[in-house]
Amino acid sequence: MQKLVLQQNKTPQTTSTIRLTFNMPDIDELLPTLKEGDFAILYGSQTVTSLLSQLCVRAHLPAEQGGIESKTVFIDAAKSSTLYNITQTAELQQLDPQEIREQIQPFRAYTAYRLHFLIMEQLEQIIKTVNVKLVAISNIMYPFLTENIDDQEAKMAYNQIMNYLSNFAKKHNIIIVATNLPSENDIRNSMLQEITTAKANIILRHTKTPYTSEIELEKHPSYMLGVMDFNYENKTLTDFCFKN
């Protein structure tokens, strides 16, 4: 059941041929598809890690199954468990985990400086070499929340990255999806989240309490914004396999 509508509905006008879906009814009701040129942020609880894994697996599927028949560039910015989750997701969907792993080009960038260099200086060549349609970045904000980089430098470097990715997705007609997880560094987290909201064209947030689990589309250039109850935790990913 939809709980709240925040913005008037607009019918998307696009001729895009690259369309990627979560294939999860609660999310698809709010965000029916990701398309070429989109730069999306998934943030909130640890559940967004599993949502990113779902997209990485589905990217490999043919278009008639909601995929984009593409390899994925996967950038791990926080020693995350996303690569393991991707393997788990493939197994739950009765896909060959080894085949899925072969479709993913992994990179690690655990410091702000390494992540900045990888994205700003290397990503374009990687895309040209691998020829992918999806770039997935796990916990992109994390390297900028450590004490190894001061507030001003973190703000400047993170802003550069976010601006670059926003333009990069459009320039190369690809989909970029990144996650952000909660941080104890509340002041800097809020500062960087403001940049995130300004630069990404799609913001999807998951909120979980002991009593509720909700998914909210906070920003989108054309779809209606709103909140849905999210029942993912009570199901396995096999509930969402191969549905169009």
URUR-V474299 format. One record per pair of residues at least 4 apart in sequence whose ideal C-beta (glycine too) atoms are under 7 Angstrom apart, sorted by the first residue. I is the first residue (numbers start at 0). J is the second residue. Records with the same first field share a line. If there is no record, write none. Layout:
I: J + J
This chain:
0: 228
1: 28 + 225 + 227
2: 226 + 227 + 228
3: 225 + 226
4: 223 + 225
5: 224 + 225
6: 223 + 224
8: 223
9: 221
11: 221 + 222
13: 34
15: 34 + 35
17: 34 + 35 + 67 + 132 + 172 + 174
18: 32 + 34
19: 32 + 33 + 54 + 57 + 58 + 66 + 67 + 133 + 174
20: 27 + 31 + 32 + 57 + 65
21: 26 + 27 + 50 + 53 + 54
22: 27 + 57 + 65 + 239 + 242
23: 27 + 231 + 239
24: 28
25: 214 + 227 + 228 + 229 + 230 + 231
26: 30 + 214
27: 31
28: 227
29: 214 + 216 + 225 + 227
30: 203 + 216 + 222
33: 37 + 39 + 174
35: 172 + 173 + 174
36: 168 + 169 + 172
37: 168 + 174 + 200 + 201
38: 164 + 165 + 168 + 175 + 199 + 200
39: 176 + 199 + 201 + 203
40: 177 + 179 + 195 + 199 + 202
41: 47 + 50 + 51 + 176 + 178 + 203
42: 47 + 178 + 179 + 204
43: 47 + 204 + 205 + 206
44: 205 + 206 + 207
45: 180
46: 50 + 205 + 207 + 231
47: 51 + 178 + 205
48: 52 + 79 + 80 + 81 + 84 + 137 + 178
49: 53 + 84
50: 54
51: 55 + 81 + 135 + 137 + 176 + 178
52: 56 + 81 + 84 + 85 + 88
53: 57 + 88 + 236
54: 58 + 133 + 135 + 176
55: 71 + 73 + 85 + 103 + 135
56: 85 + 88 + 89 + 92 + 94 + 99
57: 65 + 66
58: 66 + 67 + 69 + 71 + 132 + 133
59: 66 + 99 + 102
60: 64 + 65 + 66
61: 66 + 68
62: 66 + 67 + 68
63: 243
64: 241 + 243
65: 243
67: 132 + 133
69: 131 + 132 + 133
70: 102 + 103 + 104 + 129 + 131
71: 102 + 103 + 104 + 131 + 133 + 135
72: 104 + 125 + 126 + 129 + 131 + 134
73: 82 + 103 + 104 + 105 + 135
74: 106 + 108 + 117 + 136 + 137
75: 79 + 81 + 82 + 105 + 107 + 137
76: 108 + 109 + 114 + 136 + 137 + 138 + 139 + 141 + 142
77: 109 + 137 + 138 + 141
78: 109
79: 137 + 138
80: 84
81: 85 + 137
82: 105
83: 87
84: 88
85: 89 + 99 + 103
86: 90 + 96 + 100
87: 91
88: 92 + 236
89: 94 + 96 + 99
90: 96
91: 235 + 236 + 237
92: 236 + 237 + 240
93: 240
94: 98 + 99
95: 99
96: 100
97: 101
98: 102
99: 103
104: 129
106: 117
108: 113 + 114 + 117
109: 113 + 142
110: 114 + 142 + 147
111: 115 + 142 + 143 + 148 + 153 + 156
112: 116
113: 117
114: 118 + 142
115: 119 + 156 + 160
116: 120 + 121
117: 121 + 122
118: 122 + 160 + 163 + 164
119: 159 + 160 + 163
121: 125
122: 126 + 167
123: 127
124: 128
125: 129
126: 131 + 171 + 173
131: 173
132: 173 + 174
133: 173 + 174
134: 173 + 175
135: 176
136: 177
137: 178
138: 178 + 179 + 180
139: 177 + 179
140: 144 + 179 + 191
143: 148 + 153 + 156 + 157 + 191
144: 182 + 184 + 187 + 188
148: 152 + 153
149: 153
150: 154 + 187
151: 155
152: 156
153: 157 + 187
154: 158 + 190
155: 159
156: 160
157: 161 + 191 + 194
158: 162 + 194
159: 163
160: 164
161: 165 + 194 + 195 + 198
162: 166 + 198
163: 167
164: 168 + 175
165: 198 + 199
166: 170
167: 171 + 175
168: 173 + 174 + 175
179: 195
182: 188
184: 188
185: 189
186: 190
187: 191
188: 192
189: 193
191: 195
192: 196
193: 197
194: 198
195: 199
196: 202 + 218
199: 218
200: 220
201: 218 + 219
202: 217 + 218
203: 214 + 216
204: 215 + 217
205: 214 + 229
206: 213 + 215
207: 212
212: 228 + 229 + 230 + 232
213: 226 + 227 + 228 + 229
214: 227 + 229
215: 226
216: 222 + 224 + 225
217: 224
219: 224
230: 234
234: 238
